[in-house]
Amino acid sequence: MKNYESFENSTLWLLTAVHLVILAFVFSKGKPFRQPLYRNYLFVATLVVEFTLTLFFIFADFKQMYVVLELVCTPKSWRIHMLVMLIICLVVSFLIEEFILDNRPLWLALKRCLKLKPGSNYKKLRIILEDDTQWPPIETTVYAKSGIANGDCKEYANPAFQNDEV
C-alpha cells in the first residue's frame, strides 16, 4: 500500500472540493435552462451541506478523520490562507461570470470595435438577405427549363441550389 499523505495532497484535495462548490454556485445562474438559485431549494441545500463539510474538513482537528481521508493535518495559519484563497476565488469567479462572460453589450461592442464578421452560415445568409431588396420575390414564381421534349411541364427551380453532389 502506497502512502500518498502529504501537505500538498491534503491542500489540493481540500481546495478542489471547495472550488467545485464555488463553481457550482457561480455557474448556476438559473434562466434560461434552470430554475433561479433562490427557487432551487434542493440545489442550495446541497451546496450548503457540501460547503459545510469541506470547511469542517479544513478546520477540524480529528486525527482519525485525517487517517481515514488520508490527509495530513495542516497548520492553522495555512488553513486560514486556504480560506482566504477560496474567498478570493469566489469573488473573482463571480465577478468574471457576472460582468464579463454574461455581459452581452460588452461582447457586441467588442465585435463592432474589432469589425468581426459572423461565423455561422445562418447569420451570413441573414446579412445577405437583408441587403437584397429583391428578396423574397413577391407574387412571382421561378420555373426551371422543362426537361420534357414539348416543354409543357413546369418545374420549380430553387435559384440558390448549386448542385446535387454531396
C-alpha positions in Angstrom: 0.0 0.0 0.0 1.4 3.4 -1.1 1.3 6.3 1.2 0.1 9.5 -0.5 -0.2 11.6 2.6 1.5 15.0 2.2 0.7 18.6 2.8 0.4 19.2 -1.0 -2.1 16.4 -1.5 -4.2 17.5 1.5 -4.2 21.1 0.4 -5.0 20.2 -3.2 -7.9 17.9 -2.2 -9.4 20.4 0.2 -9.1 23.4 -2.2 -10.5 21.4 -5.1 -13.5 20.2 -3.0 -14.4 23.8 -2.0 -13.6 25.1 -5.5 -16.1 22.7 -7.1 -18.8 24.0 -4.7 -17.8 27.6 -5.7 -18.0 26.9 -9.4 -21.4 25.1 -8.9 -22.7 28.3 -7.2 -21.2 30.7 -9.7 -22.4 28.9 -12.9 -25.9 28.1 -11.6 -27.4 31.3 -12.9 -30.8 29.8 -13.5 -32.6 31.1 -16.6 -32.9 30.1 -19.4 -32.1 26.4 -18.7 -32.6 26.0 -14.9 -34.6 27.4 -12.0 -33.1 30.5 -10.4 -30.9 29.8 -7.4 -33.4 31.3 -5.0 -36.1 28.9 -6.1 -33.9 25.7 -6.4 -34.0 24.7 -2.7 -32.6 21.3 -3.1 -29.6 22.6 -5.0 -29.0 25.3 -2.4 -29.3 22.7 0.4 -26.7 20.5 -1.4 -24.3 23.4 -1.8 -24.7 24.4 1.8 -24.1 20.8 3.0 -21.0 20.4 0.7 -19.6 23.7 1.7 -20.1 23.0 5.4 -18.5 19.5 5.2 -15.5 20.8 3.3 -15.0 23.7 5.8 -15.3 21.1 8.5 -12.6 19.0 6.8 -10.3 22.1 6.5 -10.6 23.2 10.2 -11.3 20.0 12.1 -8.5 18.6 14.3 -9.6 14.9 14.5 -6.7 12.5 14.0 -9.0 9.6 13.0 -10.6 11.7 10.2 -7.2 12.5 8.7 -6.3 8.9 8.8 -9.5 7.8 7.1 -9.3 10.5 4.4 -5.5 10.0 4.0 -4.9 13.7 4.7 -2.2 15.5 6.7 -3.2 17.9 9.4 -2.0 21.3 8.2 -1.0 24.2 10.4 -3.8 26.6 11.4 -2.2 29.6 9.6 -2.1 27.6 6.3 -5.8 26.7 6.8 -6.6 30.4 7.1 -4.6 31.1 4.0 -6.6 28.4 2.2 -9.8 30.0 3.3 -8.6 33.5 2.0 -7.6 31.9 -1.3 -11.1 30.4 -1.6 -12.8 33.6 -0.8 -10.7 35.4 -3.4 -11.5 32.6 -5.9 -15.3 33.0 -5.2 -15.2 36.8 -5.7 -13.1 36.7 -8.9 -15.1 33.8 -10.4 -18.4 35.6 -9.6 -17.2 39.0 -11.0 -15.8 37.5 -14.2 -19.0 35.5 -14.8 -21.3 38.4 -14.0 -19.5 41.3 -15.6 -17.5 39.8 -18.4 -18.9 36.5 -19.6 -22.6 37.4 -19.3 -22.2 40.9 -20.5 -23.9 40.9 -23.9 -23.4 44.6 -24.6 -19.7 44.3 -23.9 -19.4 41.4 -26.4 -21.4 43.2 -29.1 -19.2 46.3 -28.6 -16.1 44.2 -29.0 -17.4 42.7 -32.2 -18.1 46.1 -33.6 -14.8 47.5 -32.5 -12.8 44.6 -33.9 -15.1 44.5 -37.0 -15.7 40.8 -36.7 -17.9 39.2 -39.2 -20.4 36.5 -38.1 -19.1 32.9 -38.3 -22.3 31.0 -38.6 -23.8 30.4 -42.1 -27.2 31.4 -40.8 -26.0 34.9 -39.8 -24.1 35.3 -43.1 -27.2 34.4 -45.1 -29.3 36.7 -42.9 -26.9 39.6 -43.7 -27.1 38.8 -47.5 -30.9 38.7 -47.4 -31.1 42.0 -45.5 -29.0 43.7 -48.2 -31.1 42.1 -51.1 -34.1 44.3 -51.7 -35.5 41.9 -54.3 -35.8 39.1 -51.8 -38.2 37.4 -51.2 -39.8 37.6 -54.7 -43.4 38.6 -54.2 -46.1 37.3 -56.5 -43.6 35.6 -58.8 -42.6 32.0 -59.3 -39.4 30.9 -60.8 -39.6 27.9 -63.1 -36.8 25.7 -64.4 -36.5 24.9 -68.1 -38.6 21.8 -68.9 -36.8 18.5 -69.3 -39.8 17.2 -71.4 -39.4 17.5 -75.2 -42.6 19.5 -75.8 -41.9 21.8 -72.8 -45.5 21.6 -71.3 -44.4 20.7 -67.8 -43.4 23.5 -65.4 -40.9 22.6 -62.7 -39.9 24.9 -59.8 -36.3 25.7 -59.5 -34.6 26.9 -56.4 -32.2 29.7 -57.5 -29.9 29.2 -54.5 -29.4 25.5 -55.4 -25.9 24.9 -56.6 -25.5 21.2 -57.4 -26.6 17.8 -56.1 -23.2 16.5 -55.2 -22.6 15.7 -51.6 
